[in-house]
């Protein structure tokens, strides 16, 4: 997932996350942090906010890394 995000293939990374869920492998905060960071880097500000809201709905708690990623990109 990190490799896809690093190459700007965020759609594919999100699709991989969807595939994980269909296989009943639930994404954790590391997965979401990777996606949020990739979205900020390549897409803009809409998709990452959807992911942050999705985390809350999936009962995955945003952690310090999640908040640091958001602060980092707000500062840039």
C-alpha positions as CSV (number, residue, x, y, z in Angstrom):
1,X,0.0,0.0,0.0
2,X,2.8,2.4,0.9
3,X,4.5,1.7,-2.5
4,X,1.3,2.5,-4.4
5,X,0.8,5.8,-2.5
6,X,4.5,6.7,-3.0
7,X,4.0,6.3,-6.7
8,X,0.9,8.4,-6.8
9,X,-1.4,5.4,-7.3
10,X,-3.8,6.4,-4.6
11,X,-6.9,5.0,-6.3
12,X,-5.2,1.6,-6.5
13,X,-4.3,1.8,-2.9
14,X,-7.9,2.6,-1.9
15,X,-9.0,-0.2,-4.1
16,X,-6.5,-2.5,-2.3
17,X,-8.1,-1.4,1.0
18,X,-11.5,-2.3,-0.4
19,X,-10.2,-5.7,-1.4
20,X,-8.8,-6.2,2.1
21,X,-12.3,-5.6,3.6
22,X,-13.9,-8.0,1.1
23,X,-11.5,-10.7,2.3
24,X,-12.4,-9.8,5.9
25,X,-9.0,-8.4,6.6
26,X,-9.9,-5.2,8.4
27,X,-7.6,-2.2,7.8
28,X,-6.0,-0.8,10.9
29,X,-4.8,2.7,11.8
30,X,-1.5,2.0,9.9
31,X,-3.4,1.3,6.7
32,X,-5.5,4.4,7.1
33,X,-2.5,6.6,8.0
34,X,-0.8,5.4,4.8
35,X,-3.8,6.3,2.7
36,X,-4.4,9.6,4.4
37,X,-0.7,10.6,3.8
38,X,-0.9,9.5,0.2
39,X,-4.1,11.4,-0.4
40,X,-2.6,14.6,1.0
41,X,0.5,14.2,-1.1
42,X,-1.3,13.4,-4.4
43,X,-4.9,14.3,-4.4
44,X,-5.9,17.3,-2.4
45,X,-8.0,17.8,0.6
46,X,-11.3,16.0,-0.1
47,X,-10.5,12.3,0.0
48,X,-8.4,12.4,3.1
49,X,-11.2,13.9,5.1
50,X,-13.5,11.2,3.9
51,X,-10.9,8.7,5.2
52,X,-10.7,10.3,8.6
53,X,-14.5,10.1,8.9
54,X,-14.4,6.5,7.7
55,X,-11.9,5.7,10.4
56,X,-14.4,6.8,13.0
57,X,-17.2,4.7,11.4
58,X,-15.0,1.6,11.3
59,X,-14.1,1.9,15.0
60,X,-10.4,2.5,14.2
61,X,-9.0,5.2,16.5
62,X,-7.0,8.0,14.9
63,X,-3.6,8.0,16.7
64,X,-0.8,10.5,17.2
65,X,0.6,9.6,13.8
66,X,-2.8,10.3,12.1
67,X,-2.8,13.8,13.7
68,X,0.8,14.4,12.9
69,X,0.2,13.6,9.2
70,X,-2.7,16.1,9.1
71,X,-0.7,18.8,10.8
72,X,2.3,18.2,8.5
73,X,0.2,18.7,5.4
74,X,-1.7,21.7,6.8
75,X,1.6,23.4,7.5
76,X,2.8,22.7,3.9
